[in-house]
Amino acid sequence: MPSLPDGVAPLAGDVAPGAAVDSVDGVDGVDGVLFDVDDTLVDTRGAFALAIDAVCEVYLPRLPVERYGEVLALWRSDPHGWYRAYTRGELTFDGQRMLRANELQETFGGVVLDEDGYAAWKTVFWGTFEESWRAHDDAAPVLARLAAAGVKVGALSNASVALQTDKLTRSGLSDVPMLVGVDTLGFGKPDPRVFVEACARLGTDPARTVYVGDELDVDARAAAAAGLTGVWIDRPGTRRGGPHEEDPEAARAAGVHVVATLDEVGDLVLARR
């Protein structure tokens, strides 16, 4: 077993050099890595910021520009959990998005949107959003490192397969197969079945698969509960806030690995090859 780089924590199941390896209780290698898409591989927060600026200019014309960041923060925190209700099959995609759009309107002094109003709002928002998709700077390098080492990679997301495939393609990450979306099984993370299904499609054992995502509970902790190695990418300055679980110490105590960049994910995985 190769030694770990300085500062790199061991993956689940690692043992000290020279110690006996229990094939049931631990793993001694990683065959595949599953990635979340939004704010893990793709800078969705940056795209949302530009889309929110665009709708603020049109639909919140009296709001000072210096308060646009508050609008973005409310959008991302989604305090009522409407997006997560969508991933559980309780709301449609547009249903949850209209609720969230009207929350912004009501909170910041805009006019409440009816169906036609929301359709127009969506045109402004979505046109800017999809033109702003960009990969994080550390995405392509880590994918290249993993590919060179023969590690299988794929994506698992709580958005639809078509949407995320388009997002990955527009972001220059078309080599990452979009394996499972919320529409694949009719529900999404944190249900353990979506992680198991993604591993099956990737062709790896969950016990030898790492999952990386930007949300601690529905990504990293849920992956660990499903038998994968859970990694929370806690990028500086990008937390959602609100009701989202975002405590690094609690994450580590639950056996989740906490990293700030995808480079660290590459170090963790390749140390086990």
C-alpha positions in Angstrom: 0.0 0.0 0.0 1.6 3.4 -1.0 2.1 6.0 1.7 -0.2 8.9 1.8 1.0 12.4 0.9 1.6 14.8 3.7 -1.6 16.3 5.0 -3.9 13.8 3.3 -6.3 11.9 5.5 -6.8 8.2 4.8 -9.9 7.0 3.0 -12.5 4.8 4.8 -11.0 1.4 5.5 -7.4 2.4 5.2 -4.9 0.6 7.5 -1.4 1.4 8.6 1.4 0.1 6.5 2.2 -3.4 7.5 -1.1 -4.0 9.3 -3.3 -6.9 8.3 -6.2 -6.0 5.9 -9.6 -7.3 6.7 -11.3 -7.8 3.3 -14.8 -7.5 4.9 -14.3 -4.4 7.2 -12.1 -2.3 5.0 -11.1 -1.5 1.4 -7.6 -1.2 0.1 -8.3 0.6 -3.2 -10.5 2.9 -5.2 -11.8 1.9 -8.6 -14.2 4.7 -9.4 -15.2 8.3 -8.5 -18.7 9.7 -8.8 -19.1 13.4 -8.9 -22.0 15.7 -8.2 -22.3 18.3 -11.0 -23.5 21.7 -9.6 -20.9 23.5 -7.5 -18.7 20.4 -7.6 -17.6 20.2 -11.3 -19.5 23.2 -12.6 -19.5 26.7 -11.0 -23.2 26.9 -10.8 -23.1 29.5 -8.0 -21.4 31.9 -10.5 -24.0 31.1 -13.1 -26.8 31.7 -10.6 -25.2 35.0 -9.6 -25.4 36.3 -13.2 -28.9 35.0 -13.7 -30.1 36.6 -10.4 -28.5 39.9 -11.5 -30.4 39.7 -14.7 -33.8 39.1 -13.1 -33.2 41.7 -10.5 -32.7 44.3 -13.2 -36.0 43.5 -14.8 -38.2 42.3 -11.9 -36.8 44.2 -8.9 -35.9 47.5 -10.5 -36.1 49.5 -7.2 -33.6 47.2 -5.4 -30.1 48.7 -5.1 -27.4 46.8 -7.0 -25.5 46.3 -3.7 -28.4 44.1 -2.4 -28.3 41.7 -5.3 -26.1 39.4 -3.2 -28.9 39.1 -0.7 -31.2 37.9 -3.4 -28.6 35.3 -4.5 -28.1 34.1 -0.9 -31.9 33.6 -0.5 -32.1 31.7 -3.8 -29.2 29.4 -2.9 -30.3 28.7 0.7 -33.9 27.8 -0.4 -35.0 27.9 3.3 -38.3 26.1 2.6 -36.6 23.2 0.9 -38.6 23.4 -2.3 -35.9 22.1 -4.5 -35.4 19.1 -2.2 -39.2 18.5 -2.4 -38.7 18.3 -6.2 -36.0 15.7 -5.8 -38.4 13.7 -3.6 -41.0 13.8 -6.4 -43.3 16.2 -4.4 -43.1 19.2 -6.8 -42.5 19.6 -10.5 -39.3 21.4 -11.6 -41.2 24.5 -12.7 -43.4 24.3 -9.6 -40.5 24.5 -7.2 -38.8 27.2 -9.3 -42.0 29.4 -9.4 -42.3 29.2 -5.7 -38.7 30.2 -5.3 -39.0 33.0 -7.8 -42.0 34.4 -5.9 -40.2 34.2 -2.6 -37.6 36.5 -4.1 -40.3 38.8 -5.4 -42.2 39.0 -2.1 -39.0 39.4 0.0 -37.5 42.1 -2.0 -40.5 44.2 -3.0 -41.4 42.8 -6.4 -44.8 41.9 -7.9 -46.0 38.4 -7.4 -45.7 36.3 -10.6 -48.7 34.5 -12.1 -48.1 31.7 -14.6 -47.5 34.1 -17.5 -45.3 36.3 -15.4 -43.3 33.3 -14.2 -42.8 32.2 -17.8 -41.4 35.6 -18.7 -39.2 35.6 -15.6 -37.9 32.1 -16.5 -36.9 33.3 -19.9 -34.8 36.1 -18.5 -33.3 33.8 -15.7 -32.7 30.7 -17.8 -31.2 32.5 -20.8 -28.5 34.0 -18.7 -28.1 31.0 -16.5 -27.3 28.4 -19.3 -25.0 30.9 -21.1 -23.0 31.2 -17.9 -22.1 27.6 -17.2 -18.4 27.2 -16.6 -16.3 24.3 -15.2 -14.4 25.0 -12.0 -10.7 25.5 -12.8 -9.8 22.3 -10.8 -12.3 20.1 -12.6 -10.5 19.2 -15.9 -7.1 18.6 -14.2 -8.5 16.1 -11.6 -10.5 14.3 -14.3 -7.3 14.0 -16.4 -5.3 12.7 -13.4 -8.0 10.0 -12.6 -8.3 9.0 -16.3 -4.5 8.6 -16.6 -4.6 6.3 -13.5 -7.4 4.2 -14.9 -10.0 5.3 -12.4 -13.5 5.2 -13.7 -15.5 8.5 -13.4 -19.1 9.5 -13.7 -21.7 12.0 -12.5 -24.7 11.7 -10.3 -27.0 14.6 -9.7 -30.4 15.7 -8.3 -31.2 17.4 -11.6 -32.4 15.7 -14.8 -30.0 13.7 -16.9 -30.6 15.8 -20.0 -30.1 19.1 -18.2 -26.8 17.9 -16.5 -25.5 16.3 -19.7 -26.0 19.7 -21.5 -24.4 21.5 -18.6 -21.3 19.2 -18.6 -21.0 19.5 -22.4 -21.3 23.3 -22.4 -18.7 23.4 -19.6 -16.2 21.4 -21.6 -16.6 18.2 -19.5 -18.4 16.1 -22.0 -16.1 13.1 -21.2 -17.9 12.7 -17.9 -20.9 10.4 -18.4 -24.1 11.6 -16.7 -25.1 8.3 -15.1 -28.0 9.0 -12.8 -30.3 12.0 -12.4 -33.5 12.7 -10.5 -35.5 11.4 -13.4 -33.6 8.0 -13.6 -35.4 6.4 -10.6 -38.0 9.1 -10.0 -36.3 10.4 -6.9 -32.8 11.7 -5.9 -30.2 11.9 -3.2 -30.1 11.2 -0.3 -31.9 8.0 -1.1 -29.2 5.3 -1.0 -30.6 3.6 -4.1 -29.4 6.4 -6.4 -25.8 5.9 -5.3 -26.1 2.1 -5.7 -27.6 2.6 -9.2 -24.8 5.0 -10.2 -22.2 2.5 -9.0 -23.8 -0.2 -11.0 -23.8 1.9 -14.1 -20.2 3.0 -13.5 -19.3 -0.7 -13.0 -17.8 -0.4 -9.6 -18.4 -1.8 -6.1 -19.8 0.9 -3.8 -17.2 0.0 -1.2 -14.5 0.8 -3.8 -16.2 4.0 -5.0 -15.7 7.6 -3.9 -18.5 10.1 -4.2 -17.8 13.9 -4.2 -20.4 16.6 -3.7 -20.8 20.1 -2.3 -23.7 19.4 0.1 -22.8 17.6 3.3 -26.0 15.9 4.0 -27.5 14.8 0.7 -24.1 14.3 -0.9 -21.3 13.1 1.3 -23.1 11.8 4.3 -25.7 10.1 2.2 -23.0 8.5 0.0 -21.3 7.2 3.1 -24.6 5.7 4.4 -25.0 4.0 1.0 -21.6 2.3 1.4 -19.4 4.6 -0.6 -16.6 6.8 0.6 -18.2 10.3 1.1 -16.2 13.4 0.3 -17.6 16.9 0.9 -16.0 19.6 -1.2 -16.4 22.7 1.0 -15.1 25.4 -1.4 -14.2 28.6 0.3 -17.0 31.2 0.2 -19.5 29.0 -1.5 -21.7 27.6 1.3 -25.5 27.9 0.8 -26.3 28.8 4.4 -29.9 28.6 5.7 -31.0 25.1 6.7 -28.2 23.3 5.0 -25.8 21.2 7.1 -22.4 22.7 6.7 -20.3 21.9 9.8 -16.8 20.5 8.9 -16.2 19.0 12.3 -19.5 17.3 12.3 -18.7 15.9 8.9 -15.4 14.5 10.0 -17.0 13.0 13.0 -19.4 11.2 10.7 -16.5 9.7 8.7 -16.8 12.2 5.8 -13.7 13.5 4.2 -13.7 17.3 3.9 -11.7 19.0 1.1 -11.5 22.5 -0.3 -10.5 21.6 -3.9 -10.8 18.8 -6.4 -7.0 18.6 -6.4 -7.3 17.1 -2.9 -9.8 14.5 -4.2 -7.2 13.4 -6.7 -4.6 13.1 -3.9 -6.9 11.0 -1.8 -7.9 8.7 -4.6 -4.6 8.2 -6.3 -2.9 7.5 -2.9 -5.0 4.3 -2.8 -4.1 3.1 -6.3 
